[in-house]
Amino acid sequence: MESKKSINVRYFNRPVKVAFIVPLVEERISHWILDGIFYEAYSRWGGAKSLIIPFNNENFISARYLDWLGAYDADIVYSYVDLTPEQIDTINKKSLPIEMTKHEVYRDVERWQQFIPRWPNGFTPIRAISAINSPYAKYQGWSNTNQPNLYITQDYENDEHRFLPDNFGVSQGGNGPNLGRQNIFGTICYCSQDLPSNHNVGDERCHNLSEYLNKLAQKQVKTFSKLSSIHAATINHPNEYEWANSFNLFVGDTLADRLNFWNSRLLSENNERHDFSSLCVKKELLDDDNFMISLGIFINAHNFKRNGNGPSSMRLRSLSLAKEDCEKLAEKLQKFTYSLVKVPDNFNHPSLPSEQTLKGYYCVGAGVKRSLKVYEREHKFVVDEVDHFKYLTPELYDFKFGQCITDLHIEKPKANYEVAGGFNDWMLPRRLEATKAFTDNQAKVSRNGAITVVPNAPQQLFNGVAQYELTISLNIPDEGEVLQCLVLDHIHRLRFERDMRSQLVIQKYYDVELSDKGQKHRGVISLFGGELSQAAILTNSYWRQIVRMSIENDKASFSLFKLKSIIDQYTPDSLAHITNQMRFANLGLTKNYLKSNLIDTIEYLVHQGVLIQEYRWRCSYCGNENGLTLDTIKLSNHCTICDKLHQTPIDMEWKYKIAPFITSALIEQNGLTVLWAIDYLMTIFHRSQAFYLPEINLFKNREGNDRNEIDLLTVIDGKFIAAEVKLSAASFVEAPNEIATFIDEIRRLSPDIAFLICEQYCQNLSDIDEYKGKLDDVLGEIRESVPKVQLKVIVASEVDCFNSVPLEIGAWGERTYAFIDKLGN
């Protein structure tokens, strides 16, 4: 099936964003966890930009780290701790990862390698080594273009000698040894002097950390940490001024020191200009004068961060040493570097962005955007390879292995709606289920509204040659299909298989369908060209009374004189807001303006089939009431009963009545209030990014004999909203079954916001206070039953525009414009 028009899809590729949750307990296993994370992250493209979140058994995760996790918008949350369902729910709402994985150790804990992250089935990240030929892999600003391609590795166990693994990475990843490739790159291995010469650990060996710092200062060796950072600016992170404008040296080897060193680099500038921005050193190394000298040389070669035109700035920090000890170390280090070394007042504070930075200056990185046109409802396309792959020569094509993450922006066409200079993209609620309407790939809804997708990788070799093409299956759904994905039970359960969030799965609905009332509502909207805002004309205070009178008497018709007389009966006070807003000189002009607009609106409604324009006469012979519409009237007419001739008079009077379909659609189950409620919700949010299903049946089982009915399911500005609409609050609070049903609906649907919308509190004004109190009690009961859902109440009679005279009776036409033009002249 083809779309009526093309759909614009824009996308860009980026590295996977991973947030690790680790125990904040100073013990060996916690350090092994960091060893495993550092080892893997430095070998993964974009891995150095992973976020590490400390977990406290007593206090969970601090609010500031949760806010950072939310802003980071992780694709994968990888936990090394057990989490309660409530904690899982909190993390999910903050970040909504594609996968939420718990690390498992299946044997006795014996070594740090058991804590290297293992990715979910179907996902293999791109290795950092794939960026080895990029020009950004070179030291920037160095005139010698023939730089040595010698990378640091290590033969010692990482948990015994942590300086190189923590700061620079010592593995290219993969299952093989850390060896180079002839004429491409080599390795220099940190190892023991007594390691036998027949052990192939690299092209060169080195036995002294000071020598490594000297080589780094002279730019004779390179690091995997650099490869894991370049071409990864699309992993956005806050640029905290204090942290970004100084080189940060963390002194200490505690868990907190190591963790905060890692995160500190995510507070610095998000580009490839600085090769290094932080180091973590245990205090014992700084007691070695040779190491201190080499450290100073390294800082002089790589630190160009400063405030203004002053000297390069360096901040010494520690979460394990006293300030006095840090100041002594700073004084000692100052002798070996040109950078200005200081111990800031917050030297022992965790590496965290400020609230202001997260809210106001958290930039969204953007990669190279591609664009394609989609014409079919179902489409599969090959994702362009990531940008830095273009630097790989044929002998390195095996480095193209792995999957990137793709952010999709999909156009949502809307009739009579255009975005100047842009696209009206889908804005979805942050629910994994919502993505199932668009793709079969693993996906999520990102913080900025994109659909974040894991492209599918080929499952096997083709003719013995590895295939690198990544694919995305794309569906172009209608609005109802998106809402169904948010409601249906099997989609909800399917999305959380093999995921920590399987504990959060709730029972939803087996099926959903539009009720007869919902279909009639759609019929009403279709008479207005599908425009809800135009159909809402019927809900303003003027037309609402006409519709209600027509509902009470299906033969009710109104002359133009009678319709104008309603305007004449308005008091000066009731029209004051129109007089002031339109700047009319007197009350008479206000009423004449409304009458002009009334005639335009009548004409519009007649042409839309909402009003029927009739000439009626009573037969003088048989007494039959005859009616002729505009398209059937003639000069000579006959009674439909006795066939007596009737000549149409030249001064005949037209009468107007609401079309029977309108009264039928709006009389059942308070359809008029539902129409007002939908339009009002769309108005208080943004109408252009809203879609809904009205009056629907929600089936709990296959047989369909147990079901709920709800008046409105909608997505507005990316919020999933469910609403129950009642004529009066009294009818709701006095019906325990309806209250229980509403609670059941909210629990199953789990919307972002649940609305209870009533036209009035009750029919008798004297009982309003009584029912206000009863409504408050019922709302308290509902909130207690579904505490995770935000519950809001709207009583239409308390909304200013509901009962006031409308600023416009309806559609503007030539008469209204002529009246305004005449005043202007």
C-alpha positions in Angstrom: 0.0 0.0 0.0 1.4 3.4 -1.0 1.2 6.6 0.9 -0.6 9.5 -0.8 2.5 11.6 -0.6 6.1 11.0 0.3 7.2 11.0 3.9 10.5 12.8 4.8 12.8 10.8 7.1 16.0 12.3 8.4 18.6 10.3 10.4 22.1 10.4 11.7 24.4 7.8 13.1 26.2 7.9 16.4 27.9 5.7 19.0 25.8 3.9 21.6 25.3 5.8 24.9 25.8 3.6 27.9 25.1 4.4 31.6 26.7 2.0 34.1 25.2 1.7 37.6 27.9 0.6 40.1 27.9 0.0 43.8 29.4 2.8 45.8 31.1 0.5 48.3 34.9 0.5 48.9 35.6 -3.2 48.3 37.6 -5.3 45.9 34.6 -6.4 43.7 33.5 -2.7 43.2 37.0 -1.9 41.9 36.9 -5.0 39.7 33.6 -3.6 38.3 35.3 -0.4 37.3 38.3 -2.4 35.9 35.8 -4.2 33.6 33.9 -1.1 32.6 37.1 0.9 31.8 38.6 -2.0 29.8 35.5 -2.3 27.6 34.7 1.3 27.3 38.1 2.3 26.0 37.8 -0.3 23.3 34.3 0.8 22.2 33.7 3.8 19.8 32.3 6.5 22.0 33.0 4.4 25.1 35.0 7.0 26.9 31.9 9.1 27.0 29.9 6.5 29.0 28.4 7.7 32.2 29.0 5.9 35.5 26.3 6.3 38.2 27.1 5.4 41.8 24.5 3.4 43.7 24.1 3.5 47.5 22.3 0.6 49.1 20.7 2.9 51.6 19.9 6.0 49.5 19.6 4.5 46.0 20.9 7.1 43.5 21.1 10.8 44.4 18.7 13.2 42.7 21.6 15.0 40.9 22.9 11.8 39.3 19.3 10.8 38.3 18.9 14.2 36.6 22.2 13.7 34.8 21.1 10.2 33.7 17.9 11.8 32.4 19.8 14.5 30.4 22.3 11.9 29.2 19.4 9.9 27.7 21.2 6.5 27.7 20.5 3.9 25.0 21.6 1.1 27.4 21.5 1.2 31.2 23.9 -1.5 32.5 23.5 -2.3 36.2 26.0 -4.1 38.5 23.5 -3.9 41.4 20.2 -5.5 42.2 17.3 -3.0 41.9 13.8 -3.1 43.3 10.9 -2.6 40.9 10.4 0.9 42.2 14.1 1.8 41.5 13.9 0.2 38.0 10.7 2.3 37.4 12.5 5.5 38.5 15.5 4.8 36.2 13.2 3.9 33.3 11.2 7.1 33.6 14.4 9.2 33.8 16.2 7.6 30.8 13.9 5.2 29.0 16.8 3.1 27.7 16.4 0.7 24.8 17.8 -2.0 27.0 18.1 -2.2 30.8 20.6 -5.0 31.6 21.8 -6.6 34.8 25.3 -8.0 34.8 25.5 -11.6 36.0 28.5 -13.6 37.1 27.7 -17.3 36.7 30.7 -18.7 38.5 32.5 -18.0 41.7 34.0 -14.5 41.6 37.7 -14.9 41.0 39.0 -12.1 38.7 38.2 -8.7 37.3 37.6 -10.0 33.8 34.3 -11.5 35.0 32.9 -7.9 35.2 33.6 -6.9 31.6 30.2 -5.8 30.2 28.3 -8.3 28.0 25.9 -6.8 25.6 22.3 -8.0 24.9 21.7 -10.5 22.1 21.6 -8.9 18.7 23.8 -5.9 19.6 27.6 -5.6 19.0 29.0 -2.1 19.4 31.5 -0.6 16.9 35.1 -0.9 18.2 37.2 2.2 18.9 40.0 0.8 16.7 37.7 1.6 13.7 38.8 5.2 14.1 42.5 4.5 13.8 43.0 6.0 10.3 41.0 9.2 11.1 43.0 12.5 10.9 41.6 13.2 14.4 43.5 10.1 15.7 46.6 12.2 15.3 47.8 14.6 17.9 46.2 17.9 16.9 48.4 20.9 16.0 51.6 18.9 15.5 53.4 19.8 12.3 54.8 16.3 11.7 52.2 14.4 9.7 54.1 11.1 9.9 53.3 10.4 13.5 54.3 7.1 15.0 51.2 4.8 15.1 52.3 3.0 18.4 49.5 2.3 20.9 49.8 1.6 24.6 49.0 -1.9 25.8 49.7 -3.7 29.1 50.7 -7.3 30.1 50.2 -6.8 33.8 46.8 -7.5 35.3 44.7 -4.3 35.1 43.6 -4.6 38.8 47.2 -4.7 39.9 48.6 -1.8 37.8 45.8 0.6 37.1 47.5 3.8 35.9 47.5 3.0 32.2 44.2 1.0 32.1 42.3 3.8 34.0 43.7 6.8 32.1 44.5 5.6 28.6 43.1 2.2 27.9 45.3 -0.8 27.1 43.1 -2.9 24.8 41.8 -2.7 21.3 39.0 -5.1 22.2 38.0 -8.2 20.5 39.0 -11.7 21.5 42.6 -11.8 20.1 45.9 -10.5 21.6 46.6 -6.8 21.6 49.0 -6.9 18.7 49.4 -4.4 15.9 49.1 -4.9 12.1 52.0 -4.7 9.8 52.4 -1.2 8.2 49.2 0.0 9.9 49.9 0.3 13.7 52.0 -1.2 16.4 51.8 -1.6 20.2 54.1 -0.8 23.0 53.4 -3.1 26.0 53.9 -2.2 29.7 55.3 -5.4 31.1 57.7 -6.9 33.6 61.5 -6.8 32.8 61.8 -10.5 33.3 59.0 -11.4 30.8 60.6 -14.0 28.5 61.5 -12.6 25.1 59.6 -15.3 23.3 56.3 -14.0 24.6 54.9 -11.8 21.9 53.2 -8.9 23.7 53.7 -6.2 21.1 56.2 -4.4 18.8 57.9 -2.7 21.7 58.2 -3.2 25.5 58.3 -0.6 28.2 58.9 -1.2 32.0 58.5 2.3 33.5 55.5 4.5 33.8 57.6 7.6 33.7 58.9 6.6 30.3 55.3 6.3 29.1 54.5 9.8 30.3 57.6 11.1 28.5 56.6 9.3 25.3 53.1 10.7 25.5 54.5 14.2 26.1 56.7 13.8 23.0 53.7 12.3 21.1 55.6 9.2 20.3 52.8 6.9 21.5 49.0 6.9 21.2 46.1 5.8 23.3 42.9 3.8 22.8 41.1 6.4 24.9 41.6 8.9 22.1 40.2 6.5 19.5 37.1 5.9 21.8 36.4 9.7 22.0 36.9 11.0 18.4 33.9 11.3 16.1 31.7 10.9 19.2 30.6 14.5 19.7 27.1 13.3 19.1 27.1 11.9 22.6 26.1 15.1 24.1 27.2 16.1 27.6 27.2 19.3 29.6 30.0 21.8 29.3 30.5 22.9 32.9 32.7 26.0 32.9 34.7 25.3 36.0 35.6 21.8 34.9 36.0 22.5 31.2 38.6 25.3 31.6 41.1 23.4 33.7 43.0 20.1 33.6 41.8 18.0 36.5 44.2 15.7 38.4 42.5 13.3 40.7 44.8 12.0 43.4 43.8 8.7 45.1 42.9 5.2 44.2 39.6 4.8 46.0 36.4 3.9 44.2 35.1 7.5 44.5 38.4 8.9 43.0 38.3 6.6 40.1 34.6 7.1 39.4 34.7 10.9 39.6 37.8 11.0 37.4 35.9 9.2 34.7 32.8 11.4 34.9 34.8 14.6 35.1 35.7 14.3 31.4 32.0 14.4 30.6 31.9 17.9 32.0 34.5 19.2 29.6 34.3 20.4 26.0 32.7 18.0 23.6 35.2 18.0 20.8 38.5 16.6 19.6 40.6 19.7 20.4 42.0 18.4 23.7 43.8 15.1 23.7 43.6 14.8 27.5 41.6 16.7 30.1 42.0 14.6 33.3 44.2 12.1 35.0 43.8 9.8 38.0 46.9 9.0 40.0 47.4 7.1 43.2 49.3 9.1 45.8 52.2 6.6 46.0 53.2 7.4 42.4 53.5 11.1 43.3 56.0 10.2 46.0 58.3 9.2 43.1 60.3 12.2 42.0 61.0 10.7 38.5 57.3 10.1 38.0 56.5 13.7 39.2 59.0 15.1 36.7 57.5 13.2 33.9 54.0 14.1 34.9 55.0 17.8 34.7 56.4 17.3 31.2 53.2 15.5 30.2 51.1 18.4 31.6 53.2 21.0 29.8 52.7 19.1 26.5 49.0 18.6 26.7 47.4 21.1 29.0 46.2 24.3 27.2 43.1 24.9 29.2 42.9 28.3 30.8 40.7 31.1 31.9 41.1 34.1 29.6 44.7 35.0 28.8 46.4 33.6 31.9 48.6 30.6 32.3 47.2 27.1 31.7 45.0 26.0 34.6 45.3 22.8 36.5 43.0 21.7 39.5 44.1 19.0 41.9 41.2 17.1 43.4 40.7 14.1 45.7 37.9 12.4 47.4 40.2 10.5 49.7 42.9 13.0 50.8 42.6 16.0 53.2 42.9 19.4 51.7 46.3 20.0 53.4 47.8 16.9 51.7 46.4 18.0 48.4 47.9 21.5 48.8 51.3 20.0 49.6 51.1 17.9 46.5 50.0 20.9 44.4 53.0 22.9 45.7 55.4 20.0 44.8 53.9 19.6 41.3 54.0 23.3 40.6 57.8 23.0 40.4 57.6 20.8 37.4 54.9 22.4 35.3 54.1 25.8 33.7 50.4 25.3 34.4 49.0 27.0 37.5 48.2 24.3 40.0 45.5 25.0 42.5 43.4 23.0 45.0 39.8 24.5 44.6 37.4 24.8 47.5 35.3 22.0 46.0 38.3 19.7 45.6 36.5 16.8 47.2 33.1 17.3 45.5 31.8 14.7 43.1 32.0 15.4 39.4 28.5 16.6 38.7 27.0 19.2 36.4 25.1 22.1 38.0 21.4 22.2 37.8 21.7 25.3 35.6 24.0 23.6 33.2 21.7 20.6 32.8 18.6 22.7 32.3 19.9 25.6 30.2 23.2 24.6 28.5 22.9 20.9 27.8 23.4 20.9 24.0 22.3 18.1 21.7 25.0 16.9 19.5 24.3 16.5 15.8 25.9 14.2 13.3 25.9 14.2 9.5 22.2 14.1 8.7 20.9 12.0 5.9 17.5 12.3 4.3 15.3 10.0 2.4 11.7 10.0 0.9 9.4 7.1 1.8 6.4 6.4 -0.3 5.4 3.0 0.9 3.7 2.1 4.2 6.4 -0.5 4.8 10.0 0.3 3.9 13.4 -1.2 4.6 16.5 0.8 4.0 20.3 0.4 4.4 21.8 2.8 6.9 24.8 4.8 5.5 28.0 3.7 7.2 29.3 5.9 10.1 31.3 8.8 9.0 34.8 7.8 10.1 34.6 4.5 8.2 35.6 6.4 5.1 39.1 6.6 6.4 39.5 2.8 6.6 41.6 1.2 3.8 40.6 -2.2 2.3 42.9 -4.2 4.6 41.1 -2.7 7.6 37.5 -3.3 6.4 37.0 -5.9 9.1 37.1 -2.9 11.6 33.7 -1.9 10.1 32.1 -4.6 12.2 29.5 -3.7 14.7 26.4 -1.5 15.1 25.9 2.2 15.5 22.8 3.8 16.9 20.6 5.8 14.5 18.3 8.7 15.5 15.3 9.0 13.2 13.1 12.0 12.7 10.0 11.0 10.8 7.6 13.5 9.3 4.0 13.4 10.4 2.0 14.9 7.5 -1.1 16.8 8.5 -3.7 18.3 6.1 -3.8 22.1 6.0 -0.7 22.3 8.3 2.8 23.3 7.3 5.9 24.1 9.2 7.8 27.0 7.8 11.4 26.0 7.1 11.1 22.6 8.8 9.0 19.5 9.3 6.1 18.5 11.4 7.8 15.4 12.9 6.1 12.8 15.1 6.3 13.8 18.8 5.7 10.5 20.7 5.3 9.7 24.3 8.4 8.3 25.9 7.2 4.7 25.8 9.1 1.8 24.2 5.8 0.4 22.9 5.2 3.6 20.8 8.2 2.7 18.6 6.6 -0.7 17.6 4.2 1.2 15.3 7.3 2.5 13.3 9.9 -0.2 13.4 10.6 -3.8 14.2 14.1 -2.9 15.3 15.0 -2.4 18.9 14.2 1.3 19.6 13.2 4.0 22.1 11.9 7.5 22.0 14.7 9.9 22.8 14.7 12.9 25.1 14.5 15.3 22.1 11.7 13.3 20.4 13.7 11.3 17.9 13.1 7.5 17.5 16.4 6.0 18.5 17.0 2.7 16.6 19.5 -0.1 16.7 20.0 -1.1 13.1 19.9 -4.8 12.3 23.3 -6.4 11.5 23.7 -9.3 9.1 23.5 -12.6 10.8 25.9 -14.5 8.6 28.6 -14.3 6.0 27.8 -14.0 2.3 30.1 -16.2 0.1 32.6 -16.1 2.9 32.8 -12.3 3.0 31.6 -10.3 6.0 28.6 -8.1 5.2 28.6 -4.7 6.9 25.3 -3.3 5.8 23.0 -2.3 8.6 19.3 -2.1 8.0 16.2 -0.5 9.5 12.7 -1.6 8.9 10.3 1.4 8.8 6.6 1.5 9.0 4.5 4.6 8.3 1.5 4.2 10.7 -1.7 6.1 11.1 -2.5 7.8 14.4 -4.7 5.0 15.6 -2.0 2.4 15.2 0.3 4.4 17.4 -2.3 4.7 20.1 -3.0 1.0 19.9 0.6 0.2 20.5 0.3 2.1 23.8 -2.7 0.0 24.8 -2.2 -3.5 23.7 -0.9 -6.1 26.1 1.1 -8.3 23.8 3.2 -5.4 22.5 3.8 -4.2 26.0 5.0 -7.6 27.1 7.0 -8.3 24.0 9.0 -5.1 24.3 10.4 -6.0 27.8 11.6 -9.6 27.2 15.0 -10.3 28.7 15.1 -6.9 30.3 15.2 -5.8 33.9 11.9 -3.9 33.3 10.1 -7.2 32.9 9.3 -6.7 36.6 7.3 -3.6 35.6 5.0 -5.3 33.1 1.4 -4.6 33.8 -1.7 -6.1 32.3 -3.1 -4.0 29.6 -5.8 -4.8 27.0 -6.2 -7.6 24.5 -7.8 -5.4 21.8 -9.2 -1.9 21.2 -11.8 -0.6 18.8 -13.7 2.6 18.1 -17.2 2.4 19.5 -20.4 3.5 17.7 -20.2 6.8 19.6 -16.5 7.2 18.5 -17.4 6.6 14.8 -20.2 9.2 15.0 -17.7 11.6 16.6 -15.4 11.1 13.6 -18.4 11.7 11.3 -19.0 15.0 13.0 -15.3 16.0 12.5 -15.4 14.9 8.9 -18.2 17.3 8.1 -15.7 20.0 9.1 -13.0 18.8 6.7 -11.4 16.8 9.5 -10.6 19.9 11.5 -11.4 19.6 15.2 -11.0 23.3 15.8 -13.8 24.0 13.3 -16.0 21.3 14.7 -15.5 22.9 18.1 -17.7 25.8 16.9 -20.6 23.7 18.1 -19.3 23.7 21.7 -19.2 27.5 22.3 -21.9 28.9 24.5 -23.9 30.2 21.6 -24.2 27.1 19.5 -24.2 24.8 22.5 -27.6 26.0 23.5 -28.9 25.6 19.9 -27.6 22.1 19.7 -29.1 21.2 23.1 -32.5 22.6 22.1 -32.3 20.6 18.9 -31.5 17.4 20.9 -34.5 18.0 23.1 -36.7 18.6 20.1 -35.6 16.9 16.9 -38.0 19.2 14.9 -36.7 22.4 16.4 -35.8 25.0 13.8 -34.7 28.6 14.1 -35.3 31.6 12.0 -32.6 34.1 11.3 -34.5 36.6 13.4 -34.6 34.2 16.3 -30.9 33.4 16.0 -30.1 37.1 16.0 -32.4 37.8 18.9 -30.1 35.6 21.1 -27.4 38.2 20.5 -29.7 41.1 21.2 -30.4 39.5 24.7 -26.8 39.6 25.7 -26.1 42.2 28.5 -23.4 44.8 28.3 -21.4 43.0 31.0 -21.5 39.7 29.1 -20.1 41.5 26.0 -17.6 43.7 27.7 -14.6 41.3 27.0 -15.4 41.4 23.2 -15.9 45.2 23.2 -12.6 45.7 24.8 -10.6 43.1 22.9 -12.0 44.2 19.5 -11.8 47.9 20.5 -15.3 48.7 19.5 -16.6 52.1 20.4 -19.9 51.0 21.8 -22.2 48.0 22.6 -24.1 48.4 19.3 -21.0 47.8 17.2 -20.2 44.7 19.3 -23.7 43.2 18.6 -23.6 44.1 14.9 -20.1 42.4 14.6 -21.5 39.3 16.2 -24.6 39.3 13.9 -22.3 39.7 10.9 -20.2 36.8 12.1 -23.4 34.8 12.8 -24.6 35.0 9.2 -21.1 34.0 8.0 -21.2 31.0 10.4 -24.7 29.9 9.3 -23.6 30.0 5.7 -20.5 28.0 6.6 -22.5 25.4 8.6 -25.1 25.0 5.8 -22.4 24.3 3.3 -20.7 21.8 5.6 -24.0 19.9 6.0 -24.2 20.8 9.7 -27.2 23.1 9.4 -30.2 22.4 7.2 -31.7 25.5 5.6 -35.4 25.0 5.1 -38.5 26.8 3.9 -41.6 25.5 5.7 -45.3 25.9 5.0 -48.5 24.4 6.4 -50.8 23.0 3.7 -54.1 24.9 3.8 -56.0 21.8 2.7 -54.7 18.9 4.8 -52.7 20.7 7.4 -49.4 18.9 6.6 -46.2 20.6 7.7 -44.0 20.7 4.5 -40.4 21.5 4.3 -38.1 22.2 1.4 -34.4 22.7 1.5 -32.3 25.1 -0.6 -31.5 22.5 -3.2 -35.1 21.2 -3.6 -37.3 24.3 -3.5 -39.1 25.5 -6.7 -41.4 28.3 -7.7 -44.3 25.8 -7.7 -44.4 23.1 -5.1 -46.8 20.4 -4.0 -47.9 19.2 -0.6 -46.3 15.8 0.1 -49.7 14.4 1.4 -52.5 15.8 -0.7 -50.5 17.2 -3.6 -52.1 20.7 -3.3 -50.1 23.3 -5.2 -48.2 25.9 -3.2 -46.5 28.9 -4.9 -43.3 30.0 -3.2 -43.7 33.5 -1.9 -41.0 36.1 -2.7 -40.8 37.1 1.0 -40.5 33.6 2.3 -38.5 33.1 5.6 -35.7 30.5 5.8 -35.4 28.4 8.9 -32.4 26.5 10.1 -32.1 23.2 12.0 -29.3 21.1 13.2 -28.8 18.1 10.9 -30.2 14.8 12.4 -26.7 13.2 12.2 -25.3 15.9 14.4 -28.0 15.6 17.1 -27.7 11.8 17.0 -23.9 12.0 17.4 -23.9 14.5 20.1 -26.8 13.3 22.2 -25.5 9.9 23.0 -23.4 9.6 26.1 -22.8 13.3 26.3 -21.0 13.6 22.9 -21.2 17.4 23.0 -19.2 17.6 26.3 -16.7 15.1 24.9 -16.2 17.2 21.8 -15.6 20.3 24.0 -13.2 18.4 26.3 -11.1 17.1 23.3 -10.8 20.6 21.8 -10.0 22.2 25.1 -7.2 19.7 25.8 -5.8 20.3 22.3 -5.9 24.1 22.9 -4.2 24.1 26.3 -1.4 22.0 24.8 -0.3 22.4 21.1 -2.9 21.3 18.6 -0.4 20.7 15.8 1.3 17.9 17.8 -1.9 16.1 19.0 -3.8 13.1 17.8 -6.5 11.1 19.5 -9.1 8.2 19.5 -12.5 9.2 20.8 -15.0 7.0 22.6 -13.3 3.6 22.5 -13.9 0.1 23.7 -11.0 -1.6 25.5 -11.2 -5.4 25.6 -9.7 -7.2 28.5 -9.8 -10.7 26.9 -10.1 -12.5 23.6 -13.9 -13.1 24.1 -14.5 -9.4 24.5 -17.2 -9.9 27.2 -15.2 -8.0 29.7 -14.2 -4.5 28.7 -13.8 -0.9 29.6 -15.0 2.2 27.8 -13.1 5.4 27.9 -14.0 8.7 26.3 -10.6 9.8 25.1 -7.1 8.5 24.4 -4.7 11.1 23.1 -1.1 12.0 22.6 -0.5 15.7 23.0 3.0 17.2 22.9 4.5 13.8 23.5 2.3 13.0 26.6 0.0 10.0 26.6 -3.3 11.1 28.1 -6.5 9.3 29.0 -9.7 11.2 29.8 -13.1 10.3 31.2 -15.7 12.9 30.4 -18.9 13.3 32.4 -21.8 15.8 32.2 -21.6 16.3 36.0 -19.2 15.4 38.8 -22.3 14.3 40.8 -23.1 11.5 38.4 -19.5 10.2 38.8 -19.0 10.5 42.5 -22.3 8.8 43.2 -21.5 5.8 41.1 -18.9 3.5 42.8 -18.8 1.2 39.8 -17.7 4.1 37.6 -15.0 5.1 40.0 -13.7 1.5 40.2 -13.8 1.3 36.4 -11.9 4.5 36.0 -9.2 3.3 38.4 -8.9 0.0 36.5 -8.6 1.9 33.2 -5.8 4.2 34.6 -4.0 1.2 36.1 -4.0 -0.7 32.9 -3.3 2.2 30.5 -0.7 3.9 32.8 -1.0 7.3 31.0 1.3 10.2 31.7 -1.8 12.2 32.7 -5.3 11.0 33.5 -8.1 13.6 33.2 -11.5 13.6 34.7 -13.5 16.3 32.8 -16.9 17.4 33.9 -19.2 20.0 32.4 -20.5 21.0 35.9 -20.4 19.9 39.5 -24.1 19.2 39.6 -27.4 20.6 38.3 -28.5 22.5 41.4 -26.3 25.4 42.3 -27.1 25.0 46.0 -25.3 21.6 45.9 -22.0 22.7 44.4 -20.1 22.8 47.7 -21.3 19.4 48.7 -20.2 17.8 45.5 -16.9 19.7 45.5 -16.1 18.0 48.8 -17.3 14.6 47.5 -15.2 15.0 44.4 -12.0 15.8 46.4 -12.6 12.6 48.4 -13.0 10.5 45.3 -9.9 12.0 43.7 -7.9 11.2 46.9 -9.1 7.6 46.6 -8.0 7.4 42.9 -4.6 8.9 43.5 -4.0 6.5 46.3 -4.9 3.6 44.0 -2.7 4.7 41.1 0.0 6.9 42.7 2.3 6.8 39.6 -0.2 8.5 37.3 -0.7 12.3 37.4 -4.4 12.9 37.9 -6.0 16.2 36.8 -9.6 17.5 36.9 -11.3 20.0 34.7 -14.7 21.4 35.4 -15.9 23.2 32.3 -18.2 25.6 34.2 -15.0 27.0 35.9 -13.3 27.7 32.6 -13.8 31.3 31.6 -14.5 30.7 27.9 -17.0 27.9 28.5 -20.1 30.0 29.5 -19.0 33.4 28.3 -20.1 34.8 25.0 -17.6 33.6 22.4 -15.3 36.1 20.8 -16.4 34.6 17.5 -19.7 33.0 16.9 -17.9 30.8 14.3 -16.2 31.1 11.0 -15.3 34.5 9.5 -16.6 35.3 6.0 -17.1 38.2 3.7 -19.7 39.8 6.0 -17.5 39.8 9.0 -14.5 41.1 7.0 -16.7 43.8 5.4 -17.9 44.9 8.8 -14.3 45.2 10.1 -13.1 46.9 7.0 -15.9 49.4 7.2 -15.0 50.3 10.8 -11.4 50.6 9.7 -12.2 53.1 7.0 
